[in-house]
Amino acid sequence: MIQRIQTIWLILAALCAFLSFKLAFYTGTMLINGVQSFAKIDATTSIPLIAGTAAVGVLAIIAIFLYKTRKMQLRLCVVGLLIEAVVIFLYYTEIKKLTAGTGTYALTALLQACIVLFFFLAAKGINNDDKIIKESNRLR
């Protein structure tokens, strides 16, 4: 299990997902009753963001332990990619709620892009393993 490179990519994807609960994605100001107040957006900002981020992290961990069924592992990586796309869209909608032009993206916003990259690399590794198994079966 740990010898396969996709395990490393999936661990990193889960780590980035769980780190996004603590680290801010965007900081800015919000207008509440005519008063501007500081606001930060992270994975705990709304219920859909919490659910999506937790689902991505849990899917990555589950995929690690499904190393004997590569097809299921590949499907979980694709589902993780799709859920992460939804999470990024949810971040975008949360940012639109803030006062325009008053905020900045945090450097840790790159964690979301890293999750996509790590899921993609894991899927590529799983595909390569599948090809190696098919080649070895063909040679027998």
C-alpha positions as CSV (number, residue, x, y, z in Angstrom):
1,M,0.0,0.0,0.0
2,I,2.6,2.6,1.0
3,Q,4.9,1.6,-1.8
4,R,2.6,2.9,-4.4
5,I,3.0,6.6,-5.3
6,Q,-0.7,7.3,-5.4
7,T,-0.8,6.6,-1.7
8,I,1.5,9.6,-1.1
9,W,-0.7,11.8,-3.4
10,L,-3.9,10.7,-1.6
11,I,-2.3,11.4,1.8
12,L,-1.3,14.9,0.6
13,A,-4.8,15.5,-0.7
14,A,-6.4,14.5,2.6
15,L,-3.8,16.6,4.5
16,C,-4.6,19.7,2.3
17,A,-8.3,19.2,2.8
18,F,-8.1,19.0,6.6
19,L,-5.7,21.9,6.7
20,S,-8.2,24.1,4.9
21,F,-10.4,23.9,8.0
22,K,-7.9,26.0,10.0
23,L,-6.3,28.2,7.3
24,A,-8.1,31.1,5.6
25,F,-8.9,31.0,1.9
26,Y,-9.8,34.7,1.7
27,T,-9.9,37.7,4.0
28,G,-11.9,40.8,3.5
29,T,-14.6,43.1,4.9
30,M,-18.3,42.5,5.1
31,L,-21.0,45.2,5.5
32,I,-23.3,44.3,8.5
33,N,-26.0,46.8,9.4
34,G,-24.0,49.6,7.7
35,V,-20.8,48.7,9.6
36,Q,-17.8,47.2,7.9
37,S,-16.3,44.2,9.8
38,F,-13.4,41.9,9.1
39,A,-14.3,38.5,7.7
40,K,-12.3,35.5,6.8
41,I,-13.5,32.6,4.6
42,D,-12.2,29.1,5.4
43,A,-13.7,25.7,5.2
44,T,-15.9,26.3,8.3
45,T,-17.7,29.4,6.9
46,S,-20.8,27.5,5.8
47,I,-22.3,24.0,6.1
48,P,-21.8,23.1,2.4
49,L,-18.2,24.0,2.7
50,I,-17.7,21.9,5.8
51,A,-19.5,19.0,4.2
52,G,-17.6,19.3,0.9
53,T,-14.2,19.7,2.5
54,A,-14.8,16.8,4.9
55,A,-16.0,14.6,2.1
56,V,-12.9,15.3,0.0
57,G,-10.6,14.4,2.9
58,V,-12.5,11.3,3.9
59,L,-12.7,10.1,0.3
60,A,-8.9,10.5,0.0
61,I,-8.4,8.4,3.1
62,I,-10.8,5.7,2.0
63,A,-9.2,5.5,-1.4
64,I,-5.8,4.8,0.3
65,F,-7.2,1.7,1.9
66,L,-8.9,0.4,-1.3
67,Y,-5.5,-0.4,-2.9
68,K,-6.7,-3.9,-3.8
69,T,-9.5,-2.6,-6.0
70,R,-8.0,-0.2,-8.4
71,K,-11.2,0.6,-10.3
72,M,-12.9,1.7,-7.1
73,Q,-9.9,3.7,-6.1
74,L,-9.9,5.4,-9.4
75,R,-13.6,6.2,-9.1
76,L,-13.1,7.7,-5.7
77,C,-10.4,9.9,-7.1
78,V,-12.7,11.1,-9.9
79,V,-15.5,11.7,-7.3
80,G,-13.0,13.6,-5.1
81,L,-12.1,15.8,-8.1
82,L,-15.7,16.6,-8.8
83,I,-16.5,17.4,-5.1
84,E,-13.4,19.6,-5.0
85,A,-14.7,21.5,-8.0
86,V,-17.9,22.1,-6.2
87,V,-16.0,23.2,-3.1
88,I,-14.0,25.7,-5.1
89,F,-17.3,27.0,-6.6
90,L,-18.7,27.3,-3.0
91,Y,-15.7,29.4,-2.0
92,Y,-16.3,31.6,-5.0
93,T,-20.0,32.2,-4.0
94,E,-18.9,33.0,-0.4
95,I,-16.4,35.5,-1.6
96,K,-19.1,37.2,-3.7
97,K,-21.0,37.9,-0.4
98,L,-18.2,40.1,0.9
99,T,-17.8,43.8,0.0
100,A,-16.3,44.0,-3.5
101,G,-12.6,45.0,-3.8
102,T,-11.8,44.9,-0.1
103,G,-10.3,41.5,0.3
104,T,-7.4,39.4,-0.7
105,Y,-6.8,35.7,-1.3
106,A,-4.6,34.0,1.2
107,L,-1.6,32.1,0.1
108,T,-3.2,29.0,1.6
109,A,-5.9,29.3,-1.1
110,L,-3.5,27.3,-3.2
111,L,-4.4,24.3,-1.0
112,Q,-7.5,23.8,-3.0
113,A,-5.6,23.8,-6.3
114,C,-3.1,21.3,-4.7
115,I,-6.0,19.0,-3.8
116,V,-7.1,18.9,-7.4
117,L,-3.5,18.3,-8.5
118,F,-3.0,15.5,-6.0
119,F,-6.2,13.7,-6.9
120,F,-5.2,13.9,-10.6
121,L,-1.7,12.5,-9.9
122,A,-3.2,9.7,-7.8
123,A,-5.6,8.8,-10.6
124,K,-2.6,8.8,-13.0
125,G,-0.7,6.5,-10.7
126,I,-3.6,4.1,-10.3
127,N,-4.0,4.0,-14.1
128,N,-0.3,3.2,-14.5
129,D,-0.7,0.4,-11.9
130,D,-3.6,-1.0,-13.9
131,K,-1.5,-0.9,-17.1
132,I,1.3,-2.8,-15.4
133,I,-1.0,-5.5,-14.1
134,K,-2.6,-5.9,-17.6
135,E,0.9,-6.2,-19.1
136,S,2.0,-8.8,-16.6
137,N,-1.2,-10.8,-17.2
138,R,-0.7,-10.7,-20.9
139,L,2.9,-12.0,-20.6
140,R,1.8,-15.0,-18.5
